[in-house]
Amino acid sequence: MYLTKEEKSKLFKKHGGTEENTGSAEGQIALFTHRINHLTGHLKNNRKDFNTERSLVKLVGKRRSLLDYLKRKDIEKYRELIKELNIRK
C-alpha cells in the first residue's frame, strides 16, 4: 500500500500535534493532500480510470471544505498549512 502506518502517524504528528490526534483539521488536510498527490500520479499514467477520477474530485471537495472551516476558525494556521503543503488558493 502507498501509505504505511508509520507514514500516517508521521503526518499526524507533524500537522495534528500528536500521533493520536487523528481528527484535527490540520492532520486531515495533510492526509487528504497526500492521497490527492498519490491519485494524481496514478491518473497521469491511467487516463481512462474514471472511478479514480471521481474519487479524486470528491477528495478535493472534502479538503476544500476542511480548509474553509480552518480559515473561519484560525486564519494563521490556515495560511501556515497552505504554505507548508503547497496548496493553491
N, C-alpha and C positions, 0 to 999 in steps of 0.2 A: 504494500500500500504506500501511497505517496506521503502520508503523514503518520509518523510513529507517535507513540505515547510521549516519548521524550521531547520530540519537536513540539508537540501540542502543549505540554506543560511548560516548555521554554517560552513559547509565545505568550501564554497566560501570565507567566512570571514577569516577563518584560513589560507587558502592556496592562495587565489586570491587577498588578500589585503582588499577588501570591499565586501559587500553583492551584490552590483550591478555589480561588475566586473566578470561577468559570462563567459567571453570569454578568460580570461587569460589561458595560457597553464598550469600553476600550478593548477589552480582550476579545469580545465577539466580533468587533470590527476588524481586528487584526487577523482573526481566524478566517473570516469571510474573505478578506483580501488575499490571504494565502491560497484559499480554494479557488478564488476567481482567477488568480495568476496561473494556477495549475490547469484549470479548464480552458483558459485562453490558449495556452500552449498546445493542449490537446486538439482544439478546434483549428489551429493553424495546419495541423497535419491531416485532420479528418473533417474536411469542409462540409460534408453532407450528413454529419451526425446532428440531426435536428433535435433529438432528445436532450443532448448535452447543451445545445444552444439555448433551448428553453429553460433548462435548469440554471444556466449561467445568467440569463435575464432575470429570473426570479431571485437569484442570489444577489445580484447587483441592486435590485429593488429593496431587499431586506437590509443590505448595508446602507443604502441611501436613507432609509427611514431611521436606522440607528444613528447615523451621522446627524440627521436633522434633530433627533432627540438630544444628542450630546451638545449640539450647537445651542439649543434652547437652554440647557442646564448649565453648561460651563464652556464659554466661548474660548477660553485659553487652552483648555485640554483639547478642544476640537481643532484649533489651529496647530497645536503641537503634533497631534496624531496625524493630521493630513500631511504635514511636512515630513514626518518620520516615515510614513508608509507610501509616500509619493502618489497620493491620490489627487486627481484633478478636481477643481471646483473653486 
